[in-house]
């Protein structure tokens, strides 16, 4: 498998600089450290900073901070927020990216010069929100070329870009605006590093079979990288960490590309690389979450949840005068009855009994000198509802006094306003107490969901539905959800419900529980312990085993002494196996296991039962140019060198032997130190007779004899005879044909020339 890492992947200069500022601030002694929004759009980085005591603030929370140190995120903030912090005298660290700061300066200067500011980008992105704050929030924010309505009414326009926007989109929108407006000043403020990262990602995606984009699911620049890579490589996935990567899927491809968003730290990229190393590294967890997310605001979504009117509560006043019952002479019954009635005023909450129901109004007895009337449009929001089906005679109804005389002497009431006040109180209590609300998704509104929580409808942005990105919101209609109100503003009639915050907390709790259980189980296991576990995952480089709280890894080489093609050939998912702990990694809390460590070593069995010169039956397992490997017993193989296959010259091993052939061979060498065996096939066969020498003349014989003797001396010397006379050899060829297997077997001249010179010098028996 080939892995290609795109250039410019990972932290950009702005994020890297911001992270350094945070680290430096943590080293200083501050009572409390805050960041305005997440310093990086990466969940793991955010959690790490939170663990170090860094608290994330919303922009509107600045007014409530009186002490500590506030760090401005790399995306920047509006001018008014900086002025608010400075007015409080709170220490501030400005970690705004220099490129973003340049955008803010251009916006500020041209706004003061009378230009209408246009920001091309996502209106909900914190960088765009911050830049808009430098022109008093008057900028036109455009992210779609089809939404340039009434752009012509502005004579002078200054255009800037969100630093992470795709350049082709920026140019397209700029061209469209330029053709409609008299004076346009254009600043291409797209970060050069962003463009380079996107170009490098596209270049890599074009040449690979599978592309991995690493970065936060809610990171805008990472989402754009994913879109770019997807356009060039269909098999593209977006992950946050190695836990989200489907290793089984990845291993199907031979050429894999990797890129990372600007908010992705190097250690996450390194973790993914290590998880993909088949032979050397073990994936920490095999959790599959292929997701991608779309950048959405957390709380800054101005959606009207319901028409809620804020009315200052007024305490109901009841005037009761004590009457002396014994003073009959002074008792005025009519006056007493009138004075005993309720005193009411506008805004009073009052309960009444239904005494009449008409088509368009309901009349109540409210214990006052006049009855109360609720018109249909003050009783229900829905015009198609029938009042007689909503309320019955004798029912008690709470409402609010809106007018003491509606024209005919009756008191005008509103049930809707009372319900709104009650809803507002319920929302406020739920927000203050972080109450978990349950509801049903009933409608889609823009890029969000309308959720019926029983007492009202509430807005849930798509980004707050789940930790995963949902492409088609319509598929969620009718789904049950539960969430917490993360933003509530009664004056702006805004409430935001989030299910994601609950899911993230549940995931964090589960991770902490798993981590605690993992550490406890890790401490219980010792090297040499024999454990039992269930096969959890099977890969082509090994298996993961569940050891009751922690995963153990068995490399394919530690599964069996025998040669196997893939681990799935000998184990199944869900199978219980027994293994020995052979290694522990204290830093990563990883356990390495071995199954074969509990099995008898085949080599010991072989040595106990076999010796040199024994004949054994073997099975050919592998054919190579220099010979063939053969299984002697399961788990033990020996080599038949090409020179030991036949007395005749063997041009190709594959032409003589085939995988799976069963034959009898002789053991001609055993290397106990290296556990290697040399085998010979030809040693089991009778050596062919040498051809008789051709007749020669006496002079030739003499010369030949002299040459022969001289040749014998030379050959004797070359074999290391030390000048001693070489003794004649008998016809027993067994010793002559022995060879010992070496790791690097080289073909000798004898193998090449064979019997070419046979008979030229005569036989040893004739000398």
Secondary structure, 3 states (H helix, E strand, C coil): CEEEECCCCCCCHHHHHHHHHHHHHHHCCCCCEEEECCCCCCHHHHHHHHHCCEEEECHHHHHHCCCCEEEECCCCCCHHHHHHHHHHCCEEEECCCHHHHHHHHHHHHHHHCCCEEEEECCCCCHHHHHHHHHHCCCCEEECCCCCCCCHHHCCEEEEEECCCCCHHHHHHHHHHHHCCCCEEEECCCCCHHHHHHHHHHHHHHHHCCEEEEECCCCCHHHHHHHHHHHHHCCCEEEECCHHHCCHHHHCCCCEEEEEECCCCCHHHHHHHHHHCCCCCCCCCCCCCCCCCCCCCCCCCCCCCCCCCCCCCCECCECCCCCCCCCCHHHCCHHHHHHHHCCECCCCEEEEEEEEEECCCEEEEECCCCCCEEEEHHHHCCCCCCCHHHHCCCCCEEEEEEEECCCCCCCEEEEHHHHHHHHHHHHHHHHHHHCCCEEEEEEEEECCEEEEECCCCEEEEEHHHCCCCCCCCHHHHCCCEEEEEEEEEECCCCEEEEECHHHHHHHHHHHHHHHHHHHHHHHHHCCCCCEEEEEEEEEECCEEEEECCCCEEEEEHHHCCCCCCCCHHHCCCCCCEEEEEEEEEECCCCEEEEECHHHCCCHHHHHHHHCCCCCEEEEEEEEEECCEEEEEEECCEEEEEEHHHCCCCCCCCHHHHCCCCCEEEEEEEEEECCCCEEEEECHHHCCCCCCCCCCCCCHHHHHHHHHHHHHHHHHHHHHCCCCCCCCCCCCCCCCCCCCCCCCCCCCCCHHHHHCCCCCCCCCCHHHC
